[in-house]
Amino acid sequence: TAMSALVLAECYRRNPSDEQKERLLEIVQLAEARMEPTAGWGHNKGYSKKNNYPGIDLTSLTSMMFSAMSEMQAAGIPVKPTLLEAVRKRQEENSEGFGLRYGSSAGDTDKSMGRGAWAWLGLRASSDHSGKLFESVPKGLRLRYKDTHTGHAYPPLHFLGVALATHLLGPEDYKRYAEWWVDRLIALQQADGSVELPHSEQGKTWQKQDKLVASTAAF
């Protein structure tokens, strides 16, 4: 839902249509209905209880949904200010200094800066650039640009978020990021054109086809 919202909000901002607006309004309603008490989003309602999972929200998904809703608001799609403010407050509480912790129960560092990147993209899309994250996340992106594959990262989401955010920081930042990563990623391209983005926790199960497709799309 979060990724769909991001793509559709970008399309609407560039070439709006009534049909797209209707879909985006449905997504906002769905997001509000599925929001956890922590003002964030996870896999689905009841996931933590069913799977004995200690946290009920995932910062990466929360940041992506926040980014999408901020993009919608900037494009004229009505999003409740109280909804955005609640998510933003949650993200600031989840800051680990430069990026964002994994979720409501985990205090790990945002080494890849993927979670922080998506949050920053939402802040950049909004008209309110106050708060610590708008300043701290770019510092983290510049400090950790070699570490996109590290930490508890899901490469398709984290590489994509960091690349987009670094690009929007400016050409010097993006040039440094690209010079470090592009050749390394091209070297991973397989005979059929697919790419498996690197992951520090990589194991044999990472070659699952659904993840390979997602990695290739992000690349």
Secondary structure, DSSP 8 states (H G I E B T S, - for coil): -HHHHHHHHHHHHHS--HHHHHHHHHHHHHHHHH--TTS---SSTTHHHHTT-S-S-BHHHHHHHHHHHHHHHHTT----HHHHHHHHHHHHHTB-SSSB-SBTTB----TT-HHHHHHHHHHHHSS---SSHHHHHHHHHHHSTT-TT-SS--HHHHHHHHHHHHHHH-HHHHHHHHHHHHHHHHTT--TTS------TT--GGGG-HHHHHHHHHH-
